[in-house]
Amino acid sequence: MKKIKVLIIDDSALIRSILKEILSADPNIEVVGTANDPMIARDKIKQLNPDVLTLDVEMPKMDGITFLKNLMRLRPMPVVMISTMTQKGSQVTFDALAIGAVDFVAKPRLDQENSLAEIRDEIIEKVITASKANVLTLQSEIHQPTQKIKTVASIKNVNDKIICIGASTGGTEAIKDVLIQLPPNMPPIIITQHIPAAFSTSFAERLDRNCQLNVLEAVDGMKLSPGFAYLAPGDFHMTIHGSPSNCTIKLNESEKVNRHRPSVEVMFDSVYEVYRNKAVVIMLTGMGADGAEAQKRLHDKGVYSIVQDEASSVVWGMPGSVYQLGAYDKVLPLNQIASFLLMKLSSKN
């Protein structure tokens, strides 16, 4: 297997050293260079032709966001952001994902050497995943305008239905691209995106600002209502309980499932008991297979299942796993999911 060539860009010599040590320990990765500012990085990209960049946000001479904008305009390539776990850091991280970064690693705020070592496996996995990401597809989705649909009068009995969305790598933009098109008179929507606890609040707020729907970070005991979308908070599994007319969210910190908390699998498995075949489940871009088995169980019971297609996915791991299991009714490009969903809801009341 050809090694993945990585260039590390960070103004901290300590962080550069730690990242180089972590990544070089994996036999599939070769750290071909480091740079302490974007100006040096620009030259090293030309010289070394890396497959993946790790990029800090706050750097001298040119901030990471400005550098990323220039990079994606001139030479799109996979980038993993190294992000601080602060309110400002989370906002800038989502700006980076909107520009075209594939993923991010949340850099702990405490003792950096020990803390970064604790997330060694995550850093390695995200760099390897980024090397396989469809960056050109990500760029085309980012620059494609989205059409907001003001209202759909024919959606009836919204209290009897629910929409369930799972996603991981590339999912923050994919979820936004779906939700932003939807009108406010929708059934409740529940969402599990693999995301650290320090970033889920900012993500929900960002969605809420951009969408006609009300988007909230889920709270334990919260009742589902039409016109609202609920995002599982980082580090909590989210399930639903009750009946369609009185459905509430439950959060828990039980063991990770498929190495994730929140887990799509956990959320999907709670749906059928409440909504039966009135649910619609959607799997968007993401690495791994979290949620695929649960989506098959739902599909086998008659729940309508949609997966994002490979061409429009940043990483076709999770939707690809559902596809391989045959647990789908429709495979769609990202930009057609919202309109198809509205047609589906309008035609079967």
C-alpha positions in Angstrom: 0.0 0.0 0.0 1.3 3.4 -0.9 1.9 5.6 2.2 -0.3 8.6 2.7 1.9 11.7 2.6 1.0 14.3 5.2 2.1 17.9 5.7 1.6 19.3 9.2 0.9 23.1 9.5 1.0 24.5 13.0 2.8 27.5 14.6 3.5 25.5 17.7 6.7 23.5 17.6 5.4 21.2 20.3 2.2 20.4 18.4 4.1 19.8 15.2 6.4 17.4 17.1 3.5 15.6 18.7 1.5 15.3 15.5 4.6 14.1 13.6 5.3 11.4 16.3 1.6 10.2 16.3 1.2 10.1 12.5 4.6 8.6 11.8 3.9 5.7 14.1 1.3 4.4 11.7 2.7 2.3 8.9 0.3 3.7 6.4 1.4 7.3 6.9 4.5 9.3 6.0 4.9 12.8 7.4 6.8 14.4 4.5 7.2 17.8 6.2 6.0 20.5 8.6 5.4 24.2 8.4 5.0 26.8 11.1 3.0 29.3 8.9 0.9 29.2 5.7 3.6 31.0 3.7 6.1 28.2 4.3 3.3 25.7 3.8 2.4 27.1 0.4 6.0 26.4 -0.8 6.1 23.0 0.8 2.9 21.9 -0.8 4.4 22.6 -4.2 7.7 20.8 -3.3 6.3 17.8 -1.4 2.9 17.2 -3.1 1.3 15.9 0.1 -2.0 13.8 0.1 -3.4 15.4 3.3 -2.8 18.5 5.3 -3.3 19.0 9.0 -4.0 22.7 9.6 -4.2 24.8 12.7 -6.5 27.8 12.7 -4.6 30.5 14.5 -1.2 31.1 12.9 1.1 34.1 12.2 1.2 35.9 8.8 -2.1 34.3 7.5 -4.8 32.7 9.6 -5.9 29.1 8.7 -9.2 30.1 7.3 -7.7 32.6 4.8 -5.1 29.9 3.8 -7.8 27.3 3.4 -9.9 29.6 1.1 -6.9 30.1 -1.1 -6.0 26.5 -1.1 -9.5 25.3 -2.1 -9.7 27.9 -4.8 -6.3 27.0 -6.3 -5.5 23.4 -5.3 -8.3 21.5 -3.6 -7.0 18.8 -1.4 -7.9 16.9 1.8 -7.5 19.0 5.0 -8.0 18.0 8.6 -8.3 21.0 10.9 -6.7 21.0 14.3 -9.3 23.0 16.3 -9.3 24.5 19.8 -12.2 23.4 22.0 -13.5 26.9 22.6 -16.6 28.7 21.4 -14.6 30.8 19.0 -12.7 27.6 17.9 -15.9 25.8 17.2 -17.3 28.6 15.1 -14.1 28.8 13.0 -14.0 25.1 12.6 -17.5 25.1 11.0 -16.4 27.9 8.8 -13.5 25.7 7.7 -15.8 22.7 7.0 -18.0 25.1 5.0 -15.0 26.1 2.9 -14.0 22.5 2.2 -12.0 21.0 5.1 -12.9 17.2 5.3 -12.9 16.9 9.1 -11.4 18.2 12.3 -9.7 17.0 15.5 -10.7 18.9 18.6 -7.4 19.8 20.3 -7.8 19.5 24.1 -7.1 22.6 26.2 -5.2 21.0 29.0 -1.6 19.6 28.9 -1.2 19.3 25.2 1.3 16.5 25.0 -0.7 14.1 27.1 -4.0 15.2 25.7 -3.1 14.9 22.1 -1.6 11.4 22.7 -5.0 10.4 24.2 -6.7 11.1 20.8 -3.9 9.4 18.8 -6.2 6.9 17.2 -8.7 9.5 16.2 -6.0 11.7 14.6 -4.7 8.7 12.6 -8.1 7.5 11.6 -9.2 11.0 10.4 -6.1 11.5 8.3 -6.5 8.1 6.7 -10.2 8.8 6.0 -9.3 12.3 4.6 -6.9 10.7 2.1 -9.8 8.8 0.6 -12.3 11.7 0.7 -14.0 13.0 -2.4 -12.7 16.6 -2.1 -13.9 17.7 -5.6 -17.4 16.4 -4.8 -17.3 18.4 -1.5 -16.3 21.5 -3.4 -19.1 21.1 -6.0 -21.7 20.7 -3.2 -20.3 23.8 -1.3 -20.6 26.0 -4.4 -24.0 24.8 -5.5 -26.8 27.1 -4.4 -29.6 25.6 -2.3 -33.2 26.5 -2.9 -35.3 27.0 0.2 -38.9 25.7 -0.1 -41.2 28.1 1.8 -44.1 25.7 2.5 -45.7 22.5 1.4 -49.4 22.6 2.0 -50.0 18.9 1.3 -47.9 17.6 4.2 -50.6 16.5 6.6 -50.6 14.6 9.9 -47.1 15.8 10.7 -47.4 14.6 14.3 -47.7 11.0 13.1 -44.3 11.0 11.2 -40.7 11.4 12.0 -37.5 11.9 10.0 -34.3 10.4 11.3 -30.8 11.4 9.9 -27.4 9.9 10.6 -24.1 11.2 9.4 -20.3 11.5 10.2 -17.4 12.7 8.1 -18.7 15.5 5.8 -22.0 15.4 7.6 -22.1 18.9 9.0 -22.4 20.4 5.6 -24.5 17.6 4.2 -27.1 18.0 7.1 -27.1 21.7 6.5 -27.7 21.2 2.8 -30.7 19.0 3.5 -32.3 21.0 6.3 -31.8 24.4 4.7 -34.1 23.4 1.8 -37.0 22.2 4.0 -40.0 24.3 4.9 -41.1 25.0 8.5 -44.1 22.7 8.4 -42.2 19.5 8.7 -42.6 16.5 11.0 -40.1 16.3 13.8 -36.5 15.5 12.7 -33.9 13.8 14.9 -30.2 13.9 13.9 -27.2 12.1 15.1 -23.9 13.5 13.8 -20.6 12.2 15.2 -19.3 15.3 16.9 -17.4 16.2 20.1 -19.3 17.6 23.0 -17.5 21.0 22.7 -18.8 21.5 19.2 -22.5 20.2 19.1 -24.0 23.4 20.6 -22.3 25.6 18.1 -23.4 23.2 15.3 -27.0 23.3 16.4 -27.0 27.1 16.6 -25.4 27.4 13.2 -28.1 25.2 11.7 -30.8 27.1 13.4 -29.5 30.4 12.0 -29.5 29.1 8.4 -32.7 27.0 8.3 -36.4 27.8 8.3 -36.9 24.9 10.8 -36.1 25.4 14.4 -33.0 23.5 15.2 -32.1 22.6 18.8 -29.4 20.7 20.6 -31.5 17.9 22.3 -32.1 18.0 26.0 -33.1 15.0 28.1 -36.9 15.0 28.5 -37.5 17.4 25.6 -40.8 16.7 23.7 -40.7 16.4 19.9 -42.8 18.9 18.0 -43.4 19.5 14.2 -41.2 22.2 12.7 -38.3 21.3 14.9 -35.1 19.4 14.3 -33.2 17.9 17.3 -29.4 17.3 17.3 -27.9 14.7 19.6 -25.4 16.5 21.9 -21.8 15.4 21.7 -20.9 12.5 24.1 -24.6 11.5 24.7 -26.6 8.8 23.0 -30.1 10.0 22.0 -33.2 7.9 21.9 -36.9 8.6 21.6 -39.7 7.2 23.7 -43.5 7.4 24.1 -46.1 7.8 21.3 -46.2 10.0 18.2 -48.5 12.4 20.1 -46.3 12.5 23.1 -42.8 11.6 22.1 -39.8 12.6 24.3 -36.0 12.5 24.0 -33.9 10.5 26.3 -30.1 11.1 26.6 -27.7 8.7 28.2 -23.9 8.2 28.6 -23.9 4.4 28.3 -21.0 2.7 26.5 -20.0 3.8 23.0 -21.6 1.8 20.2 -19.5 1.2 17.1 -16.9 3.4 18.8 -19.2 6.4 18.9 -21.3 8.3 21.4 -23.7 9.6 20.1 -24.3 6.6 17.9 -26.6 6.5 14.9 -27.3 2.9 15.7 -28.7 3.7 19.1 -30.9 6.5 17.8 -32.3 4.4 14.9 -33.0 1.4 17.1 -35.3 3.5 19.3 -37.5 4.7 16.4 -39.7 1.8 15.4 -41.2 1.3 18.9 -42.7 4.8 18.7 -43.4 5.5 15.0 -43.5 2.1 13.3 -43.5 2.5 9.5 -44.4 6.2 9.7 -40.7 7.0 10.1 -38.2 7.8 7.3 -34.5 7.1 7.9 -31.7 8.8 6.0 -28.0 8.0 6.0 -25.7 10.7 4.9 -21.9 10.8 4.2 -19.7 9.4 6.9 -16.8 7.0 7.6 -17.4 3.5 9.1 -20.7 1.7 9.4 -22.4 3.1 12.5 -26.2 2.8 12.0 -26.2 0.5 9.0 -27.4 -2.6 10.9 -30.1 -0.6 12.7 -31.2 0.9 9.4 -31.5 -2.6 7.9 -33.6 -3.7 10.9 -35.9 -0.7 10.3 -36.0 -1.3 6.5 -36.9 -5.0 7.1 -39.9 -3.8 9.2 -41.1 -1.5 6.4 -39.6 1.8 7.4 -38.7 3.9 4.3 -34.9 4.1 3.9 -32.9 6.7 1.9 -29.1 6.7 1.4 -26.9 9.4 0.0 -25.2 8.2 -3.2 -21.4 7.6 -3.5 -20.8 10.4 -6.0 -22.1 13.2 -3.7 -20.7 11.7 -0.5 -17.4 13.0 1.0 -16.9 9.5 2.4 -19.3 6.7 1.3 -18.7 4.5 4.4 -21.9 4.7 6.4 -24.3 5.1 3.4 -22.2 2.5 1.5 -22.7 0.0 4.3 -26.4 0.5 4.2 -26.3 0.0 0.4 -24.3 -3.2 0.7 -26.8 -4.6 3.1 -29.6 -3.9 0.6 -31.4 -1.8 3.3 -32.5 1.1 1.2 -35.5 2.1 -0.9 -33.9 5.1 -2.6 -30.3 6.1 -3.4 -30.0 9.9 -4.0 -27.5 12.6 -4.6 -27.4 15.0 -1.7 -29.0 17.9 -3.6 -32.1 15.8 -4.3 -32.8 14.3 -0.9 -34.9 17.3 0.5 -37.1 17.5 -2.6 -37.6 13.8 -2.7 -38.4 13.7 1.0 -41.1 16.4 0.5 -42.6 14.5 -2.4 -42.6 11.3 -0.3 -44.3 13.0 2.7 -46.9 14.7 0.5 -47.8 11.6 -1.5 -48.4 9.3 1.5 -50.4 10.9 4.3 
